[in-house]
Amino acid sequence: MLNFAMGPVQLGEKVREIGTQQVPYFRTDEFSSVMLENERLMIKFANAGPGARAVFLTASGTAAMEATVMNLFSAQDKVLVVNGGSFGQRFAELCNIHGVPSCEIKLAPGELLTEQHLNLYENAGCTGFLVNLHETSTGVYYDANLISAFCKRNGLFLVVDAISTFLADPFDMHALNVGAMITSSQKVLACPPGVSMLILSPDALSRLEQQSVKSMYFDLKDALKNGERGQTPFTPAVSILLQINARLNELEVAGGAEHEVDRIATLATDFRERILGLPVEIASPRLSNAMTPLHPLHVPADRVFQVLKNEYGIWVCPNGGELREKIFRVGHMGALTLEDNSILLDAMNDMNRRCLL
Ligand SMILES: *Cc1c(COP(=O)(O)O)cnc(C)c1O
C-alpha cells in the first residue's frame, strides 16, 4: 500500500528496520543518551531557544494536548480556544473536563481565523490561547504571526498544537513567543503512533512551578525531572523513541528542519499543480505543506477513499462527520517521493476516465 494518509504516514527504511529489532532494556546510560539527544534535537528543530525543555509521553497526540491543559492552566485562567474543526473542539472539551474557563472562537469548516475574530477579544482579560495551528480535520492552516502578535499584545500564554505542521511548515517557537508546542510521532516525524512530545519554553516551566496537577501519568514536573538524566518516570515506547532518534539524526544530517520543510513543500506543490485538470477543488483558503484537502465535484469524497484503497492500493485520508461526503485529504508527509505523487495522480486520472472522480 502507498500511504498518503495523515498519520500514521509512509515509514522510511531505517524506521521500519528498527521496528523489526529486539526492544532493548532502557534504564541504561545508552538509552539515556538517546533520550538526551532526542530532547536536544527537538528543541533545535523547533527553534525553542535557550532554557526550553522537551518531554516525551508514551501516548498519542491528544494526551499531550490533555497534559498541557492539565499542567499549564487552572480554574484561575481564562483561555481562548480556536475551534475550527474536530481538533479545536477537542481543546474546548479538554478545558471543560479539567475545569479551565474558556471562550471559543468558533469557525465554520474551511473558515480562516482573521484579525476581525481576534479584535473581539482585545483586552478581554484572557490569560491563555489554545490553537491547532494546522486544523487537520479541514486543512485550514492559521496565520501564526497574526496569533502570536495578538498574544504578545495581550500578554497571553500561547499553546500551539503543531502536530501536523511541525517540520512541514516553517516554525520558530522562540520568535513567535510560543509557550508550549505539541507534536507527535506519527506525522512528519514518520514513526509509528504512540509517542507525543511537548516543548516547553522557560515561561511554561515557571508556570508549571506554580501549579500542581492531579495526575500521576501526566505529571509534567515528574517527567521533566526524570528527563534531566535522559529517563522517563514509566516504561516508555522504547522502540518508537529509538525510531524518533534515527529520524531526528537523519533530518540533522540532511540539513535540519528547513530541509524537511522544503522537501515536503516540493511534494505538495507538485501535487497541487498536477491536479488542476481534475474535477476536484482545493477545500481550504490557506494550506499547510503537510496536506491538500480536496472536494470532489461529482462524487462523494468517502467513495474516492474507498476506490483508491480497494482498487489501487493507495490510502488517502477520508473525513468524518459532516465533511464525510465532501472532503478527502491527501497527505504529503513521510517517506513519499515525486514518483509516488505520479502513482496517485495516475490513479486519480484513471478514476476520472471511469467517471469515479
Ligand atoms: C493528528 C493530530 C492530533 C493527534 O491525534 P491523536 O490521534 O491523539 O494522535 C492532534 N491534533 C492535530 C492537529 C492533529 O493533526
The ligand as an SDF file (V2000), in Angstrom:
LIG
                    3D

 15 15  0  0  0  0  0  0  0  0999 V2000
   -3.0330   14.1040   14.4270 C   0  0  0  0  0  0  0  0  0  0  0  0
   -3.4070   15.2630   15.2450 C   0  0  0  0  0  0  0  0  0  0  0  0
   -3.5990   15.1590   16.6370 C   0  0  0  0  0  0  0  0  0  0  0  0
   -3.3270   13.8900   17.3970 C   0  0  0  0  0  0  0  0  0  0  0  0
   -4.2840   12.9900   17.4560 O   0  0  0  0  0  0  0  0  0  0  0  0
   -4.0000   11.5560   18.0980 P   0  0  0  0  0  0  0  0  0  0  0  0
   -4.9290   10.6780   17.3390 O   0  0  0  0  0  0  0  0  0  0  0  0
   -4.3260   11.6550   19.5280 O   0  0  0  0  0  0  0  0  0  0  0  0
   -2.5380   11.2450   17.8650 O   0  0  0  0  0  0  0  0  0  0  0  0
   -3.8980   16.2890   17.3540 C   0  0  0  0  0  0  0  0  0  0  0  0
   -4.0190   17.4880   16.7540 N   0  0  0  0  0  0  0  0  0  0  0  0
   -3.8360   17.6340   15.4280 C   0  0  0  0  0  0  0  0  0  0  0  0
   -3.9650   18.9920   14.8310 C   0  0  0  0  0  0  0  0  0  0  0  0
   -3.5340   16.5290   14.6390 C   0  0  0  0  0  0  0  0  0  0  0  0
   -3.3420   16.6750   13.3130 O   0  0  0  0  0  0  0  0  0  0  0  0
  1  2  1  0
  2  3  1  0
  2 14  2  0
  3  4  1  0
  3 10  2  0
  4  5  1  0
  5  6  1  0
  6  7  2  0
  6  8  1  0
  6  9  1  0
 10 11  1  0
 11 12  2  0
 12 13  1  0
 12 14  1  0
 14 15  1  0
M  END
$$$$
